[in-house]
Every structure is written in C-alpha cells, then in structure tokens.
Amino acid sequence: MRITVDHRRRRQLPEGGPWLLWRQLPPSRGGGREGLVLVLAACNNRQCQCREVKVQGFRVRDDLAGVELGHDGGLSLYYPQAEPSPSPQPDGGVALVAWIEFESGELGLEDTAKRSHGAAELLAWLRSEVDGEVLDGLYDVWLAGKGWKRRDQPDWQILRSTEPGALACWQEAFPDERPDVFLLRDGAFVVRDVHCIAPRCDCTKSRLIVFEMLERENREVGTVGVDFLRGTAVDFEALTVPKAVLRRVWRAYAARHQVAQRLRTRKQRLTELGQQVDRSSAPAPAPPQTRAAVKIGRNQPCPCGSGKKYKHCCGRPGR
C-alpha cells in the first residue's frame, strides 16, 4: 500500500498502511520538520490474550513524497527526483521498536531496541501522539491481525430493551467498541458513556460511568456528567471512591478525546437508532372505521330529512 504524503497534515493514520507523524524541530536542532514512519503489526493467534501492537518507527526527511509498504513487509520511501529507497535505514533514520497497548495507551521499548541510539527520544515523541484516534486505529490493526473486523451494526436487542426515558450505553449498543482503559495511580479504570435517546429530549448532558477494574470483575465507582456541547464536566457522583479520583479519571479522559465531538456524535447516532426502533416496534395503524350499510325500505321516510317516502325521494330511479 502506497501513501502520498500530505504536508498540510500533522499525521496520517491510514487503515492498512504505514502511519506518518510530523513535528516541528526547535531552532537548536536546525528548525524545520521531521517525520516518523510507523509500521504496525499484531499477533495473529486468536487464542492469545495480548492487547499489544508492535511498532517499528523510522525518522524521515521533510521532503518525503510518499511511502509504500509491500506485501512482503518491505518499506520503500519516495523522495523528489530520487529512486525509492527499499528501507529507511540507508537514509540514516534511527529505528524504534516498541509496543503499544491499545486499550490503555501504555507503551514501551522492546528489549532489542533499548540500546538503540535515540530510541528513548522517539518513544517520548510517540507517547505524546497517543490519543483516542491513535488507540482506535491500533485496535483496528489488532483486529485485522486476528482476522477480525469491527461490526458497524448495533446490537438491536439491547436498543429494543432500553426502557423509555432510560439512558442507552454506547458500548452495550456497539459491543465491538474498543474498551477505554485508564491506568492511574489510583488503579485501572474503564469508562463507558451513556446518553438519553428520547427523540424530543433537548438535554445537553451525557454521563460517563467509571468502573474500577478488579481481578474478577469491574465495579462501578461513580459517574461524571458531561455537557456534550461544551465538552466540560458539570457534576461528579462518587459511589465508592473519593471525588478526587473521578476528577483524575475525567482529566485523563478529556486529554485522550475530543470530548464534545465524541459524545455529541454518539448521542446523535443512538437517538437516530432509537427512532428506528420506535418505528419498527410501533403497532400497525387500525383500519379506518366504516359504518355498515343499512337497507332502507321503499315506504320508509327518506333519510335525507325531506319528510317524503324514500321511493318518492332519494330512492326514485335516476337519483
């Protein structure tokens, strides 16, 4: 797969291809920009419980025009008016060999790369780039390595079972979604988001449900109310932990995601799905009521109210 470099973008994360990151160098290092090409790979053993993606990274020059990853895993770089290089290494790039955990964003150097010159500095750069978009992309790489793919269709049974007026959980409606895990000094936490999907509801608040990850199960420890228009927390409801812990989880969540866009988009999607459920489960309209026809005798008063017999009024031939 060949990627054309778009120098207007700070990073390119194409599905199935190498990733490109760019950063501005300080004047002490000559200014300008430098790039980092990332080649990603995941374990293909479906029985393996790992949650990591392997990363190989290489420095590239600012005038890079394109990069191509061959079917054999070979990497070619394309520079203006130059033959493609079969590998970034001849250009003097410093290799980075690392791993990233796609649920929590934890990362580190492989043992073979810890002695490489500049590897720690490249790892720090990579760490600064890890956010929700990167983790979702790594999750897709991990799924592809196993031969799987995320299902775009929701779990309709979950949506149909949501009581009117109740909040719908995004992760329950879309069970293939990447678990959003945060490793803090207080422990490991996973966050889910729930939304009101009533069609006529004009509220602007969603809730984040925070679970502590324990050895045997996840335990709900509190919730955070979020204004999804502004992307700000409006209240904290602690159950089994101090509010300070929820605040730290919230800060980590807000640092990882573009909160307003993320929650607003999810609420809109769930509301639209809820409307489809309402339409599909609504009872069929009753057939229109019609009065049964009543036969009128020829000598009976005409029903028009004229006072004449029916045979001399509306019952006459031709009427």
NUZALO-699278 format. One record per residue (C-alpha): residue number from 1; z, y, x. Coordinates in nm, 4 decimals. Example, Ala and Ser with C-alpha at 12.3 -4.5 7.8 and 13.67 -1.06 7.14 Angstrom:
% NUZALO-699278
pos	c3	c2	c1
1	0.7800	-0.4500	1.2300 .
2	0.7140	-0.1060	1.3670 .
% end
This chain:
% NUZALO-699278
pos	c3	c2	c1
1	0.0000	0.0000	0.0000 .
2	-0.1047	0.3373	0.1419 .
3	0.0896	0.6562	0.0711 .
4	-0.0632	1.0016	0.1176 .
5	0.1945	1.2482	0.2442 .
6	0.2684	1.5367	0.0087 .
7	0.4211	1.8015	0.2350 .
8	0.5390	2.0043	-0.0650 .
9	0.7948	1.7373	-0.1490 .
10	1.1194	1.6710	0.0350 .
11	1.0924	1.2998	-0.0283 .
12	0.8572	1.0417	-0.1742 .
13	1.0008	0.7192	-0.3149 .
14	0.7034	0.5195	-0.4455 .
15	0.7629	0.1836	-0.6080 .
16	0.6436	-0.0982	-0.3866 .
17	0.5657	0.1178	-0.0860 .
18	0.7386	0.2741	0.2124 .
19	0.9597	0.5753	0.1421 .
20	0.9270	0.9130	0.3129 .
21	1.2078	1.1598	0.3791 .
22	1.1750	1.5053	0.5355 .
23	1.4262	1.7524	0.6735 .
24	1.4250	2.0887	0.8463 .
25	1.5317	2.0867	1.2100 .
26	1.7688	2.3553	1.3431 .
27	1.6406	2.6103	1.5989 .
28	1.8388	2.4320	1.8688 .
29	1.6074	2.1346	1.8197 .
30	1.2891	2.3385	1.8097 .
31	1.2771	2.4088	1.4357 .
32	1.0042	2.2686	1.2159 .
33	1.0341	1.9473	1.0198 .
34	1.0692	1.5823	1.0996 .
35	1.0190	1.2821	0.8810 .
36	1.1729	0.9418	0.8337 .
37	0.9662	0.6463	0.7136 .
38	1.1707	0.3750	0.5427 .
39	1.0551	0.0183	0.4949 .
40	1.2679	-0.1690	0.2391 .
41	1.3258	-0.5400	0.1885 .
42	1.5611	-0.7505	-0.0234 .
43	1.6821	-1.1090	-0.0234 .
44	1.4587	-1.3376	-0.2314 .
45	1.7256	-1.6014	-0.3001 .
46	1.8089	-1.5765	-0.6700 .
47	2.1349	-1.7631	-0.6168 .
48	2.2560	-1.5136	-0.3578 .
49	2.5204	-1.2700	-0.4849 .
50	2.4360	-0.9934	-0.2354 .
51	2.3795	-0.6403	-0.3622 .
52	2.2157	-0.5011	-0.0499 .
53	1.8713	-0.3796	0.0505 .
54	1.7647	-0.3882	0.4149 .
55	1.6199	-0.0676	0.5568 .
56	1.4066	-0.0111	0.8650 .
57	1.3589	0.3568	0.9469 .
58	1.1391	0.5408	1.1963 .
59	1.1047	0.9048	1.2927 .
60	0.7598	1.0570	1.2369 .
61	0.5995	1.3900	1.3204 .
62	0.5495	1.6743	1.0744 .
63	0.1693	1.6345	1.0800 .
64	0.1794	1.2822	0.9405 .
65	-0.1021	1.2461	0.6865 .
66	-0.0380	0.9001	0.5493 .
67	0.1436	0.5728	0.5925 .
68	0.0386	0.2220	0.4937 .
69	0.2371	-0.0971	0.4572 .
70	0.0208	-0.4071	0.4975 .
71	0.0618	-0.7361	0.3137 .
72	0.1962	-0.8858	0.6370 .
73	0.4652	-0.6176	0.6587 .
74	0.2865	-0.4253	0.9349 .
75	0.3178	-0.0467	0.9215 .
76	0.0365	0.1951	1.0046 .
77	0.0699	0.5713	1.0470 .
78	-0.2172	0.8138	0.9932 .
79	-0.2346	1.1471	1.1733 .
80	-0.5167	1.4045	1.1512 .
81	-0.8142	1.3169	1.3704 .
82	-0.6428	1.0194	1.5232 .
83	-0.6694	0.6444	1.4965 .
84	-0.3979	0.4852	1.2846 .
85	-0.1054	0.3563	1.4829 .
86	-0.0172	-0.0055	1.3961 .
87	0.3502	0.0791	1.4322 .
88	0.5566	0.3963	1.4520 .
89	0.7272	0.2759	1.7676 .
90	0.4470	0.3854	2.0089 .
91	0.4943	0.7418	1.8817 .
92	0.8460	0.7484	2.0264 .
93	1.0258	0.7059	1.6936 .
94	1.3821	0.5747	1.7063 .
95	1.4294	0.2647	1.4919 .
96	1.7035	0.2482	1.2294 .
97	1.8035	-0.0923	1.0984 .
98	2.0590	-0.0622	0.8201 .
99	2.1697	-0.1917	0.4826 .
100	2.2465	-0.0059	0.1570 .
101	2.4442	-0.1426	-0.1368 .
102	2.2510	-0.0300	-0.4475 .
103	2.5472	-0.0276	-0.6876 .
104	2.7881	0.1897	-0.4882 .
105	2.5682	0.3536	-0.2233 .
106	2.7759	0.2097	0.0607 .
107	2.5671	0.1697	0.3759 .
108	2.5962	0.0767	0.7411 .
109	2.4080	-0.0227	1.0543 .
110	2.3037	-0.3778	1.1248 .
111	2.4738	-0.5223	1.4321 .
112	2.1457	-0.5290	1.6248 .
113	2.0945	-0.1543	1.5681 .
114	2.4409	-0.0227	1.6528 .
115	2.3462	0.0223	2.0173 .
116	2.0118	0.1905	1.9438 .
117	1.9855	0.5474	2.0636 .
118	2.0019	0.7890	1.7691 .
119	2.0703	0.5208	1.5080 .
120	2.4035	0.6694	1.4015 .
121	2.2444	1.0125	1.3573 .
122	1.9665	0.8651	1.1441 .
123	2.2213	0.6765	0.9361 .
124	2.4056	1.0041	0.8668 .
125	2.0751	1.1552	0.7509 .
126	2.0112	0.8587	0.5245 .
127	2.3637	0.8799	0.3813 .
128	2.3051	1.2432	0.2841 .
129	1.9991	1.1377	0.0829 .
130	2.1689	0.8671	-0.1230 .
131	2.1912	0.9715	-0.4883 .
132	2.1218	0.8212	-0.8273 .
133	1.7439	0.8330	-0.7843 .
134	1.7625	0.6530	-0.4489 .
135	2.0039	0.3894	-0.5788 .
136	1.7857	0.3213	-0.8842 .
137	1.4867	0.2800	-0.6537 .
138	1.6809	0.0401	-0.4306 .
139	1.7812	-0.1570	-0.7392 .
140	1.4144	-0.1998	-0.8308 .
141	1.3421	-0.3183	-0.4741 .
142	1.6258	-0.5716	-0.5032 .
143	1.4962	-0.6966	-0.8390 .
144	1.1426	-0.7281	-0.7026 .
145	1.2749	-0.9300	-0.4090 .
146	1.4233	-1.1771	-0.6565 .
147	1.1027	-1.1817	-0.8605 .
148	1.2647	-0.9902	-1.1474 .
149	1.1952	-0.6610	-1.3207 .
150	1.3967	-0.4302	-1.5412 .
151	1.3221	-0.4619	-1.9122 .
152	1.2355	-0.1296	-2.0731 .
153	1.3083	-0.2525	-2.4250 .
154	1.6611	-0.2066	-2.5609 .
155	1.8926	-0.4703	-2.6967 .
156	1.8170	-0.4161	-3.0653 .
157	2.1066	-0.6367	-3.1750 .
158	2.3516	-0.4004	-3.0042 .
159	2.1922	-0.0975	-3.1671 .
160	2.1923	-0.2580	-3.5123 .
161	2.5588	-0.3493	-3.4776 .
162	2.6623	0.0081	-3.3918 .
163	2.8647	0.1383	-3.6850 .
164	2.7515	0.4675	-3.8446 .
165	2.9259	0.7533	-3.6663 .
166	3.0242	0.5345	-3.3685 .
167	2.9206	0.6098	-3.0102 .
168	2.6435	0.3991	-2.8574 .
169	2.6768	0.2817	-2.4966 .
170	2.3651	0.3209	-2.2822 .
171	2.4499	0.0252	-2.0582 .
172	2.5007	-0.2037	-2.3596 .
173	2.1731	-0.0943	-2.5175 .
174	1.9949	-0.1440	-2.1832 .
175	2.1807	-0.4321	-2.0138 .
176	1.9389	-0.4407	-1.7177 .
177	2.0527	-0.0949	-1.6079 .
178	2.1960	-0.0647	-1.2566 .
179	2.5791	-0.0688	-1.2548 .
180	2.7037	0.2739	-1.1415 .
181	2.9876	0.1974	-0.8989 .
182	3.2037	0.4455	-0.7070 .
183	3.4206	0.3479	-0.4125 .
184	3.7079	0.5951	-0.3815 .
185	4.0404	0.5964	-0.2035 .
186	4.1962	0.5085	-0.5410 .
187	3.9882	0.1926	-0.5767 .
188	3.6485	0.0841	-0.7077 .
189	3.5317	0.2215	-1.0415 .
190	3.2292	0.1666	-1.2628 .
191	3.1159	0.4340	-1.5075 .
192	2.9352	0.3924	-1.8391 .
193	2.8086	0.6654	-2.0703 .
194	2.8320	0.6699	-2.4495 .
195	2.6599	0.9019	-2.6943 .
196	2.6605	0.9974	-3.0607 .
197	2.3277	0.8904	-3.2086 .
198	2.3674	1.0197	-3.5645 .
199	2.0296	1.1819	-3.6471 .
200	2.1781	1.5009	-3.7917 .
201	2.4570	1.5423	-3.5371 .
202	2.4319	1.8675	-3.3415 .
203	2.7182	1.7991	-3.0981 .
204	2.6559	1.8618	-2.7278 .
205	2.9124	1.6214	-2.5814 .
206	2.8799	1.2723	-2.4392 .
207	3.1561	1.0649	-2.2853 .
208	3.1857	0.8754	-1.9601 .
209	3.4005	0.5636	-1.9818 .
210	3.5676	0.4830	-1.6496 .
211	3.6621	0.1244	-1.5635 .
212	3.8608	0.0099	-1.2641 .
213	3.7011	-0.2932	-1.1004 .
214	3.9697	-0.5592	-1.0622 .
215	3.9406	-0.9093	-0.9223 .
216	3.8961	-1.0847	-1.2560 .
217	3.7778	-0.8126	-1.4903 .
218	3.7084	-0.4427	-1.5343 .
219	3.9871	-0.2433	-1.7009 .
220	3.9244	0.0823	-1.8854 .
221	4.1376	0.3560	-1.7282 .
222	4.0143	0.6698	-1.9046 .
223	3.7241	0.8800	-2.0259 .
224	3.5597	1.2087	-1.9364 .
225	3.3994	1.4329	-2.1975 .
226	3.0819	1.5993	-2.0682 .
227	2.8785	1.8868	-2.2094 .
228	2.5317	1.7405	-2.1559 .
229	2.3606	2.0783	-2.1922 .
230	2.5536	2.2321	-1.9048 .
231	2.6371	1.9172	-1.7134 .
232	3.0064	2.0095	-1.6959 .
233	3.3230	1.8131	-1.7721 .
234	3.5143	1.9502	-2.0718 .
235	3.8097	1.7112	-2.1008 .
236	3.9801	1.4174	-1.9296 .
237	4.1627	1.1453	-2.1224 .
238	4.3632	0.9218	-1.8893 .
239	4.4901	0.5836	-2.0070 .
240	4.6387	0.4003	-1.7075 .
241	4.5678	0.6327	-1.4132 .
242	4.6548	0.9972	-1.3406 .
243	4.4021	1.2575	-1.4491 .
244	4.3511	1.3403	-1.0819 .
245	4.1821	1.0013	-1.0381 .
246	3.9450	1.0715	-1.3280 .
247	3.8658	1.4098	-1.1731 .
248	3.7759	1.2427	-0.8441 .
249	3.5520	0.9910	-1.0253 .
250	3.3881	1.2801	-1.2088 .
251	3.3211	1.4730	-0.8870 .
252	3.1599	1.1643	-0.7332 .
253	2.9508	1.1116	-1.0471 .
254	2.8367	1.4751	-1.0550 .
255	2.7464	1.4612	-0.6845 .
256	2.5333	1.1489	-0.7385 .
257	2.3454	1.2500	-1.0544 .
258	2.1724	1.5452	-1.2168 .
259	2.4225	1.5178	-1.4978 .
260	2.2695	1.7430	-1.7638 .
261	1.9226	1.5902	-1.7388 .
262	2.0557	1.2352	-1.7157 .
263	2.2858	1.2462	-2.0183 .
264	2.0595	1.4635	-2.2336 .
265	1.7659	1.2266	-2.1788 .
266	1.9756	0.9207	-2.2572 .
267	2.1232	1.0707	-2.5737 .
268	1.7764	1.1662	-2.6979 .
269	1.6416	0.8160	-2.6310 .
270	1.9334	0.6466	-2.8063 .
271	1.9051	0.8840	-3.1038 .
272	1.5351	0.8012	-3.1407 .
273	1.6120	0.4283	-3.1220 .
274	1.8885	0.4715	-3.3784 .
275	1.6418	0.6346	-3.6166 .
276	1.4072	0.3375	-3.5753 .
277	1.6941	0.1021	-3.6586 .
278	1.7762	0.3087	-3.9697 .
279	1.4168	0.2964	-4.0888 .
280	1.3770	-0.0761	-4.0260 .
281	1.7047	-0.1668	-4.1997 .
282	1.6714	0.0681	-4.4982 .
283	1.6272	-0.1154	-4.8310 .
284	1.2819	-0.1081	-4.9819 .
285	1.2381	0.1638	-5.2456 .
286	1.2814	0.0442	-5.6019 .
287	0.9640	0.0252	-5.8084 .
288	0.9149	0.3174	-6.0491 .
289	1.0736	0.2710	-6.3898 .
290	0.8269	0.2477	-6.6766 .
291	0.9056	0.2311	-7.0450 .
292	0.7877	-0.0759	-7.2235 .
293	0.5033	-0.0152	-7.4663 .
294	0.6152	-0.0027	-7.8332 .
295	0.3719	-0.1099	-8.1036 .
296	0.3587	0.1391	-8.3925 .
297	0.2725	0.0247	-8.7445 .
298	-0.0192	0.1991	-8.9205 .
299	0.2031	0.3128	-9.2056 .
300	0.4892	0.4329	-8.9844 .
301	0.5445	0.8026	-8.9126 .
302	0.3317	0.9177	-8.6219 .
303	0.5442	0.9529	-8.3043 .
304	0.3792	1.2899	-8.2292 .
305	0.6078	1.4534	-8.4899 .
306	0.3361	1.5716	-8.7307 .
307	0.5030	1.4064	-9.0309 .
308	0.1869	1.2133	-9.1180 .
309	0.1439	0.8428	-9.1154 .
310	0.0220	0.7019	-8.7897 .
311	-0.3041	0.5773	-8.9472 .
312	-0.3875	0.9318	-9.0648 .
313	-0.2918	1.0990	-8.7362 .
314	-0.2977	0.9723	-8.3779 .
315	-0.3868	0.6228	-8.4999 .
316	-0.7206	0.7330	-8.6526 .
317	-1.0310	0.5831	-8.4895 .
318	-1.1576	0.8075	-8.2097 .
319	-0.8145	0.9697	-8.1397 .
% end
